[in-house]
Amino acid sequence: MRSFKIEKTKPIQSYNLPAKYRDECNRFVDKLKKNLGSSIKLLVLTGSGGNEKIVENISDLDFMIVVEDSIESKKVIDLLAKITQNTSIKIGTTFYKRNEFEKGLIDTKTISTLELLRKGIYNAIISDESLNIPALSDQYRRDMHKMVLGNYIHSLKRKLYNPIEEDVFQIEKEIRNIKKFIISSKEKLLIDPELIVKEFDAMYPNSPEIPKFETKQQLSKYFMSCFDFLDFISEKVIIRGSR
């Protein structure tokens, strides 16, 4: 498998982040270093943080971590659970052991992360020069995204069967991810939420519009419009593959 190296790292202090987000990042990275030290082979801030386009009070923080094979998985899992609890900002993590990572045994989110890392859109906070980072082709990334798109859609439909108001934010995020997967499976790799929506609307101008959720009275209409959108995707994009 082809691989690439990280030429230089970017310390978390150099990221253009709102103060409370930078503080949480510093706290997370410091505790990770203190407990795992040189066993950390790769650490990347992903998502809107990695792109330095945080939306305050909405964005989460997401990290991808690769550790040496000699470290027990349970130790890492327990540590991540401990240091991501009771934080002012939700922190998500994707964790790999070195061997599985170098062999390309990764999920679709990480496939996109590696492409953004290779293109210099994301930066590594920590990177061991001995690590072979998989250089996956654009075609492989597109094919993988097509494979998981159906699962993504039906998982979201199951959530819509018995929806509650608290689900709205997560549903909006998952619909945006579906749009991102569709765009990626065709030709482009985007991470800016506004660009994702604009690009998708340009590709599929006749897709059902999902109204902005503002009041409880709109809840039923909002969820039904989500169903209409998913049905459109299943028919127009996955089955027929046309506009």
NORKA-V81764 format. One record per residue. RES is the residue in one letter. SS is DSSP state (H for helix, E for strand, L for the rest). PHI is phi in whole degrees, -180 to 180 (none if undefined). NEAR is the number of other C-alpha atoms within 10 Angstrom. Layout:
# NORKA-V81764
((RES	SS	PHI	NEAR) (RES	SS	PHI	NEAR))
This chain:
# NORKA-V81764
((M	L	none	10) (R	L	-65	11) (S	E	-143	14) (F	E	-141	15) (K	L	-118	16) (I	L	-91	19) (E	L	-77	9) (K	L	-151	12) (T	L	-101	15) (K	L	-129	14) (P	L	-63	13) (I	H	-61	20) (Q	H	-65	12) (S	H	-88	9) (Y	L	-76	17) (N	L	-86	15) (L	L	-127	21) (P	L	-57	14) (A	H	-54	9) (K	H	-69	12) (Y	H	-73	20) (R	H	-64	18) (D	H	-62	15) (E	H	-66	18) (C	H	-62	23) (N	H	-60	15) (R	H	-62	14) (F	H	-63	18) (V	H	-64	18) (D	H	-61	12) (K	H	-69	15) (L	H	-65	18) (K	H	-63	13) (K	H	-61	10) (N	H	-92	13) (L	H	-114	16) (G	H	52	12) (S	H	-73	12) (S	H	-72	16) (I	E	-76	20) (K	E	-100	21) (L	E	-157	23) (L	E	-139	22) (V	E	-132	26) (L	E	-84	24) (T	E	-112	28) (G	H	65	20) (S	H	-67	18) (G	H	-68	24) (G	H	-64	26) (N	L	-90	18) (E	L	57	17) (K	L	-131	16) (I	L	-65	18) (V	L	-104	12) (E	L	-57	12) (N	L	69	9) (I	L	-123	9) (S	L	-67	16) (D	L	-96	16) (L	E	-114	20) (D	E	-131	19) (F	E	-127	20) (M	E	-110	19) (I	E	-130	22) (V	E	-123	24) (V	E	-123	23) (E	L	-64	18) (D	L	-62	13) (S	L	-70	9) (I	L	-83	14) (E	L	-66	11) (S	H	-58	15) (K	H	-61	9) (K	H	-62	11) (V	H	-68	19) (I	H	-62	12) (D	H	-64	10) (L	H	-64	15) (L	H	-63	19) (A	H	-62	12) (K	H	-70	10) (I	H	-86	15) (T	L	-105	17) (Q	L	-87	11) (N	L	55	9) (T	L	-99	11) (S	L	-73	12) (I	L	-130	18) (K	L	-64	14) (I	E	-119	20) (G	E	-108	14) (T	E	-135	16) (T	E	-122	17) (F	E	-123	19) (Y	E	-132	20) (K	E	-85	20) (R	H	-56	22) (N	H	-62	15) (E	H	-66	12) (F	H	-65	20) (E	H	-67	19) (K	L	-84	14) (G	L	82	16) (L	L	-85	14) (I	L	-131	15) (D	L	-88	14) (T	H	-66	18) (K	H	-62	16) (T	H	-70	18) (I	H	-57	23) (S	H	-67	22) (T	H	-59	22) (L	H	-66	22) (E	H	-66	19) (L	H	-68	19) (L	H	-69	21) (R	H	-64	19) (K	L	-85	10) (G	L	82	11) (I	L	-78	15) (Y	L	-98	21) (N	L	-127	26) (A	E	-90	22) (I	E	-79	20) (I	E	-133	23) (S	E	-151	22) (D	L	-86	17) (E	L	-64	14) (S	L	-83	9) (L	L	-76	19) (N	L	-94	19) (I	E	-88	23) (P	E	-57	21) (A	L	-104	18) (L	L	-87	18) (S	L	-73	12) (D	H	-60	18) (Q	H	-65	13) (Y	H	-62	12) (R	H	-61	21) (R	H	-64	22) (D	H	-64	15) (M	H	-65	17) (H	H	-66	25) (K	H	-63	18) (M	H	-64	12) (V	H	-93	14) (L	H	-61	20) (G	H	-61	14) (N	H	-62	11) (Y	H	-61	16) (I	H	-64	18) (H	H	-74	13) (S	H	-65	12) (L	H	-69	18) (K	H	-61	18) (R	H	-62	10) (K	H	-68	12) (L	H	-78	17) (Y	H	-63	10) (N	L	-131	9) (P	L	-78	15) (I	L	-132	12) (E	H	-58	12) (E	H	-66	8) (D	H	-81	12) (V	H	-57	16) (F	H	-60	11) (Q	H	-66	11) (I	H	-64	18) (E	H	-60	15) (K	H	-66	12) (E	H	-71	16) (I	H	-64	19) (R	H	-63	17) (N	H	-65	18) (I	H	-62	23) (K	H	-62	20) (K	H	-65	23) (F	H	-61	26) (I	H	-64	23) (I	H	-62	20) (S	H	-65	22) (S	H	-69	21) (K	H	-95	15) (E	L	-157	11) (K	L	-125	15) (L	L	-121	19) (L	L	-122	17) (I	L	-128	20) (D	L	-71	14) (P	H	-54	15) (E	H	-67	10) (L	H	-68	12) (I	H	-61	23) (V	H	-64	17) (K	H	-63	12) (E	H	-66	16) (F	H	-64	17) (D	H	-62	15) (A	H	-70	11) (M	H	-72	14) (Y	L	-130	16) (P	L	-65	12) (N	L	-97	10) (S	L	-68	18) (P	L	-59	17) (E	L	-83	13) (I	L	-101	17) (P	L	-67	12) (K	L	-70	9) (F	L	-79	16) (E	L	-130	9) (T	L	-132	9) (K	H	-61	10) (Q	H	-65	9) (Q	H	-89	12) (L	H	-58	16) (S	H	-62	13) (K	H	-63	14) (Y	H	-63	19) (F	H	-67	23) (M	H	-67	13) (S	H	-67	16) (C	H	-66	22) (F	H	-61	19) (D	H	-60	15) (F	H	-63	16) (L	H	-66	21) (D	H	-64	16) (F	H	-62	16) (I	H	-62	24) (S	H	-61	17) (E	H	-81	13) (K	H	-80	15) (V	H	-95	15) (I	H	-83	14) (I	H	-78	9) (R	L	-94	10) (G	L	65	10) (S	L	-129	10) (R	L	-85	12))
